[in-house]
Amino acid sequence: MVLPLVVGVDGSEAGLLAVDWAVDEAARLGLPLRLLYASLWELYEGAARQEGPEGPAARVMPENILGPARKVLLRHSAAADLVIIGARRRHGHFGLQLSRVGHTLLHHADCPVAIVPQLS
């Protein structure tokens, strides 16, 4: 059985970077991608149409699931090959800010977790 990649996004710049990385990774691996929270999908879909993706396309399945992000993503990690989220830079501090969602996933997810950093 082929398990999808799951990306959780929140509308932030870091979330968009995580979606970009997840789409590329899903295409590279030939796996489906579950994109949770449909409001961001509308933003991402418009950007992808303008740029025109190169290489094999990822099969993206947008979903709007109600509930706290950490609980939703944790639950979906049981049926995922990889869970992907973004991490924001903390202004005035060195390094990235690990959210409650990221902390929960790293300690309790049923699959590997990728945290895509916001570089600027």
C-alpha positions as CSV (number, residue, x, y, z in Angstrom):
1,M,0.0,0.0,0.0
2,V,1.3,3.4,-1.0
3,L,1.2,5.9,1.9
4,P,0.9,9.6,1.1
5,L,3.1,12.5,2.3
6,V,1.1,14.8,4.5
7,V,1.8,18.6,4.8
8,G,0.3,20.8,7.4
9,V,0.1,24.5,6.6
10,D,-1.1,27.6,8.3
11,G,-1.0,30.4,5.7
12,S,2.4,31.7,6.8
13,E,5.5,32.1,4.6
14,A,7.1,29.2,6.4
15,G,3.9,27.2,5.6
16,L,4.2,28.0,1.9
17,L,7.8,26.9,1.9
18,A,6.8,23.6,3.4
19,V,4.1,23.2,0.7
20,D,6.7,23.9,-2.0
21,W,9.1,21.4,-0.5
22,A,6.4,18.8,-0.1
23,V,5.1,19.1,-3.7
24,D,8.7,18.6,-5.0
25,E,9.3,15.7,-2.7
26,A,6.0,14.0,-3.5
27,A,6.8,14.4,-7.3
28,R,10.3,13.1,-6.8
29,L,9.2,10.0,-4.9
30,G,6.0,9.5,-7.0
31,L,3.8,9.6,-3.9
32,P,0.5,11.3,-3.4
33,L,0.5,14.4,-1.2
34,R,-2.3,15.3,1.3
35,L,-2.4,19.0,1.9
36,L,-4.3,19.8,5.0
37,Y,-6.2,23.1,5.4
38,A,-7.9,24.1,2.1
39,S,-7.7,27.8,2.6
40,L,-3.9,27.8,1.9
41,W,-4.4,25.4,-1.0
42,E,-6.3,28.1,-2.9
43,L,-3.3,30.5,-2.4
44,Y,-0.8,27.8,-3.5
45,E,-2.8,26.6,-6.5
46,G,-2.8,30.1,-8.0
47,A,1.0,30.5,-7.5
48,A,1.7,27.0,-9.0
49,R,-0.4,27.8,-12.1
50,Q,1.5,31.0,-12.8
51,E,5.0,29.5,-12.5
52,G,4.3,26.2,-14.2
53,P,5.8,23.2,-12.4
54,E,8.8,21.4,-14.0
55,G,9.3,17.6,-14.0
56,P,6.8,15.0,-12.9
57,A,3.7,16.5,-11.2
58,A,2.7,15.5,-7.7
59,R,-0.8,14.2,-7.1
60,V,-2.1,16.7,-4.5
61,M,-5.2,16.1,-2.4
62,P,-6.3,19.2,-0.6
63,E,-8.3,18.7,2.6
64,N,-9.9,20.9,5.1
65,I,-10.0,19.1,8.4
66,L,-11.3,20.7,11.6
67,G,-9.5,20.4,14.9
68,P,-6.2,21.5,16.6
69,A,-3.4,21.2,14.1
70,R,-1.1,19.1,16.3
71,K,-3.9,16.6,16.9
72,V,-5.0,16.4,13.3
73,L,-1.4,16.0,12.0
74,L,-0.6,13.5,14.7
75,R,-3.7,11.4,13.8
76,H,-2.8,11.5,10.0
77,S,0.8,10.5,10.7
78,A,-0.4,6.9,11.3
79,A,-1.3,6.7,7.6
80,A,1.5,8.8,6.1
81,D,5.0,8.1,4.8
82,L,6.2,11.5,6.0
83,V,4.6,14.5,7.7
84,I,5.9,18.0,6.6
85,I,5.5,21.3,8.4
86,G,7.3,24.7,8.2
87,A,9.3,26.5,10.9
88,R,9.5,30.3,11.3
89,R,12.5,32.4,12.1
90,R,12.3,34.2,15.4
91,H,13.0,37.9,15.0
92,G,16.0,39.0,17.1
93,H,17.0,35.4,17.9
94,F,19.4,32.9,16.3
95,G,17.7,29.8,14.9
96,L,14.2,28.6,14.2
97,Q,11.1,28.6,16.4
98,L,9.8,25.1,16.9
99,S,6.0,25.4,17.4
100,R,3.9,23.3,19.6
101,V,2.8,21.4,16.5
102,G,6.4,20.7,15.6
103,H,7.3,19.6,19.1
104,T,4.3,17.3,19.3
105,L,5.0,15.7,15.9
106,L,8.8,15.1,16.6
107,H,8.0,13.3,19.8
108,H,4.8,11.4,19.0
109,A,4.3,11.0,15.2
110,D,3.9,7.5,13.8
111,C,6.1,8.4,10.8
112,P,9.2,10.5,10.0
113,V,8.7,14.3,10.3
114,A,10.4,16.9,8.0
115,I,10.5,20.5,9.3
116,V,11.2,23.0,6.4
117,P,13.0,26.1,7.7
118,Q,12.2,29.7,6.7
119,L,15.6,30.9,5.6
120,S,15.1,34.6,5.6
